[in-house]
Amino acid sequence: MSLFRLDASIMPATSSSRSLADLVEAEWRASHPDSAVTRRDLAADPVPSTAWADAVTSGFVEEGQRTAGQSEALALARGFADELIDADALLFAVPLYNYGVSQHFKTWFDLAYTDPRIDPTGTALRGKPATLVTVLGGNYAAGTPKDGWDHSTGWLRRVLEDVWGLDLRVVQRPFTLVGVNPALDAFTDTARELKEAAEASARAYGRELAARRASQGV
Ligand SMILES: Cc1cc2nc3c(=O)[nH]c(=O)nc-3n(C[C@H](O)[C@H](O)[C@H](O)COP(=O)(O)O)c2cc1C
């Protein structure tokens, strides 16, 4: 058994998404103590912003005519896809930034998605067990003033669950900026409850991730 873990927080020292993903990983490791965990840290090792266009345009030229950038981008995409395909379980930790998806994650996803094994016609990831941990500084729940402003969680679900076909569970922790931004002090109790609920979900999904097996051909 093997786990692939991806982190996208740009502030790893204080990261809430990392802490939650650590809980998921700890449960997975408890069940598979001798198994490998492959990690990719998109903040420490960002994907070059030119790589995606290079990989896409490489498809329009003969192999011998490709630029060095195009060949490097293809190799990078292949490596990303290998990491996903080779793992038995996947764990993604992705914060909300500027009301949208992390640019680090988007750049990584776009490049990995150029690999034909995991494009919409590919089946390599279908049914693979996965957990997404996502954190939001504010709260975008139904009825809140910013309901509808979180343009990250929905997109992450669409691409991981519907496009790649992963057997996905999602842990979401809103209000991580309570205790950091004094303007949110009134929400201290709510934020604590949301944190505890997210931690309980992370542990439960970690145990589940360890127990789940890939379902075939969804
Ligand atoms: C540059 C930047 C932009 C952010 N934009 C938003 C935002 O649009 N909405 C929000 O709710 N939180 C926003 N946040 C807060 C983060 O979502 C929050 O701090 C989260 O906990 C970060 O993930 P991490 O704790 O794993 O590092 C932003 C944080 C940073 C650093």
The ligand as a MOL file (V3000), in Angstrom:
LIG
                    3D

  0  0  0     0  0            999 V3000
M  V30 BEGIN CTAB
M  V30 COUNTS 31 33 0 0 0
M  V30 BEGIN ATOM
M  V30 1 C -2.8990 35.5610 0.1500 0
M  V30 2 C -4.0520 34.9760 0.8850 0
M  V30 3 C -5.3120 35.0890 0.3570 0
M  V30 4 C -6.4030 34.5660 1.0690 0
M  V30 5 N -7.6440 34.6870 0.5380 0
M  V30 6 C -8.7050 34.2230 1.2330 0
M  V30 7 C -10.0210 34.3560 0.7330 0
M  V30 8 O -10.2590 34.8520 -0.3560 0
M  V30 9 N -11.0340 33.9010 1.4890 0
M  V30 10 C -10.8570 33.3140 2.7020 0
M  V30 11 O -11.8250 32.8980 3.3260 0
M  V30 12 N -9.6140 33.1470 3.1930 0
M  V30 13 C -8.5530 33.6040 2.4950 0
M  V30 14 N -7.2920 33.4500 2.9870 0
M  V30 15 C -7.1350 32.7670 4.2710 0
M  V30 16 C -6.7230 31.3180 4.1090 0
M  V30 17 O -7.6970 30.5810 3.4170 0
M  V30 18 C -6.5190 30.7350 5.4770 0
M  V30 19 O -5.5450 31.4810 6.1810 0
M  V30 20 C -6.1200 29.2810 5.4170 0
M  V30 21 O -6.0630 28.7820 6.7350 0
M  V30 22 C -4.7860 29.1070 4.7220 0
M  V30 23 O -4.4250 27.7570 4.6570 0
M  V30 24 P -3.2880 27.1690 5.6010 0
M  V30 25 O -3.7130 27.4520 7.0340 0
M  V30 26 O -3.2570 25.7100 5.3260 0
M  V30 27 O -2.0030 27.8600 5.2640 0
M  V30 28 C -6.2030 33.9260 2.3100 0
M  V30 29 C -4.9080 33.8070 2.8100 0
M  V30 30 C -3.8460 34.3170 2.1160 0
M  V30 31 C -2.4700 34.1530 2.6750 0
M  V30 END ATOM
M  V30 BEGIN BOND
M  V30 1 1 1 2
M  V30 2 1 2 3
M  V30 3 2 2 30
M  V30 4 2 3 4
M  V30 5 1 4 5
M  V30 6 1 4 28
M  V30 7 2 5 6
M  V30 8 1 6 7
M  V30 9 1 6 13
M  V30 10 2 7 8
M  V30 11 1 7 9
M  V30 12 1 9 10
M  V30 13 2 10 11
M  V30 14 1 10 12
M  V30 15 2 12 13
M  V30 16 1 13 14
M  V30 17 1 14 15
M  V30 18 1 14 28
M  V30 19 1 15 16
M  V30 20 1 16 17
M  V30 21 1 16 18
M  V30 22 1 18 19
M  V30 23 1 18 20
M  V30 24 1 20 21
M  V30 25 1 20 22
M  V30 26 1 22 23
M  V30 27 1 23 24
M  V30 28 2 24 25
M  V30 29 1 24 26
M  V30 30 1 24 27
M  V30 31 2 28 29
M  V30 32 1 29 30
M  V30 33 1 30 31
M  V30 END BOND
M  V30 END CTAB
M  END
